[in-house]
């Protein structure tokens, strides 16, 4: 990768982190952030050329591989609404409803 392209890629990743912290700023307010990101990227490249380790190509902004989850389908026969209501009220769905009571 050409050094200028590498500088722009590093600066864009730095700048995306800065922008995500405060999204309400205007472009005129971001010019200092852009310059700072470019300077940091140039310094990282300069240090890698001086014999230190090169900038890493993998960054945390890359999506992580998805984790596999276990899914289990539970098949249940749905009880009719009237029967469910009767069970909730304390009765049995197979028992005939009570008639009127005398007090």
N, C-alpha and C positions, 0 to 999 in steps of 0.2 A: 504494500500500500504506500502510495506517495506520502511524503511527510506532511504536506498541506492537507491532504484528505484525512490523514490520521489526526491532525490537529483539530480539524473541523468536527470530526466524529467525537473526540474526547470533549471538546468544548460544548457540543450539543448535549451530551449526556450530563455534563456538569450543570448546564443551563436549565435542563429539564427539571433537575432537582431543586434548583433555586426558584423556578417559576411555580412549581407545585406547592411551595411553602407560602406564597402570597400571590394569589391569582388576580387581585384587584388592581394591580399597578398598570400604568400605561406604558407604551413603548418608549416614550421619552425618559421615563423613570428607569427603564430596564437597560439603557445604554451602558451604564456602569457595570451592570451584571454581565452583559455580553463581553465587554472588554476584559473584565476580570476572568471570565471563563476561558477566553482565548489566551490570556497570559499564563494561566495555570496549565493549560494544555501544552503551550510552547515550552514551559519549564519542565513538564513531565517528559516531553520528547527530548529536550536537551539533556536531561539527566540520563535518559536511556542511551543516548548516543555516547555519553562520556564513559560508558563501560558498566553502568549499573543495569539492572534488569529492565527489559523493554516493558512498555505499558501492556497490561493484560488486555486481551481481546474479549474476554468474557466478563460481563458486568452483571450486577444484580438486577438490572432492569430487564433482562431477558426473562421470558416466562419459564417457570419451573415445570418440569414434567409432572403431569397430573398423577395423583395417587389413585391407585385402584381401590375401589370400595366394594364390599360385598353387598349385593342386593338380594333380598329374599321376598318373593311374592307370596303373600298369604291370601289364600282363597277362602272366603267366608260367604256362606249363603245369607243373604239379607232377609231379615224377618220383616213381614209386612208392617206398615206403620201402626195399624190398629192393634196388632199383637204386641208390638214394642211398647205402645202406650199403656196397654193393660198390664204388662209385666212391670212397668215402672210404677204404676199405681198400686202394685202389690198383689195382683191377681195372676192367674195362670192363663196362657193364651188358649188352652184347650178346654177350660172350664166355662160353662155357660154363664153369662152375666147374671148377677143377682137381681131378683125382683124387688119390688117396693117392700119396705119393712114397716111394721107397726110399732109405734112407740107409746 
